[in-house]
Amino acid sequence: MKLKPIGERALVKPVEREEKTESGIVLPETARGQQQTAEVIAVGDSNGVGVNEGDTVLFARFSGTSIKLGEEEHLLLDFDDLLGIVEK
């Protein structure tokens, strides 16, 4: 299923990452807190926001609406909740 956001919104897929402490201990998912980076899947009417499909973005904690497309979890975010683009 495909979804095209309406208005100033972006459809993103959270990026899974493994977190380790400085001593090398892998933190379980329950201890990591909420994920704040995601890959942009689709954008609505951007009006010069500068976010494109395929970008990795940082978004505000506890923002967006969680939706399930097929078997994958996605978030629908307002452009105001996007804090920046993660450069590699």
N, C-alpha and C positions, 0 to 999 in steps of 0.2 A: 504494500500500500504506500502511496506517495502522499505527501501533505505539503501544500504551499501556504506559508503563513500569510495572514492578511494584516495590512497596516505595518506599523513599525515593530515587527516581531521577528525573531529568529528561531528556527528549529535546530536544536543542538543535541549531540550524543555525548554524554559524559565520557571522559577519557579515563580508563582504568590505569591506576599506577600502583606500584608496590612501594610501600614506605618502610624504611629501615631507620633505626636509631644510629647514632654515631658509633656505637659498639657493634653494629651489625645485626641486631635483633629485628626480625620482621614483625611489624605491627599488624595485628588482625584487623579486619575491616571495621569491627565495632569500636576500635580504639582510634581510628583515623579521623573521625569527624566527617562532615559532609564534603563531598567532592566539589571543587570550584573551577575545574577546567573542563572544557568540552570542545568537540569538533563541530563546526558549523555545517549543517546538512542542507539547509535552505534558508533564504532570507525573504522577507516581505518587501514592502516599499521602503527602500533604504534611504532615499533623500540625502545622499552624501555622507552616510555614517562611516563608510569605509570598511565594512565587514563583508567578506565574500565567502562563498561556499568553499569548504576545505580549510579555512583558517582555524587555528586553535585559539580559543578565547578564555579569558578569566571572567567569571561572573560573580555577582553578589551572593553571599551566603543566604540560604533559605529563600531563594527567589525562583520564579517560574512556576509553570504548571507541568507536573509529571504526566506523560502520556505513554502508552505502549503501542508501537507500530509493529505488527507481526509479533515476533518474539523479543524484540529489543526495546529497552527503556530509552525514552527521549525526554527532553525538556523544551517547552515553548516559553521563550523569554522575551520580555520587552527590551527594546534597545537601551532603555535607561538602566537596565540591570547589567549590561555588558560593561565591564570595567577596563578591558584592554585586550590587545591581541598579543599572544605569546609568540615571540620570535625565536627561531631555532638557531 
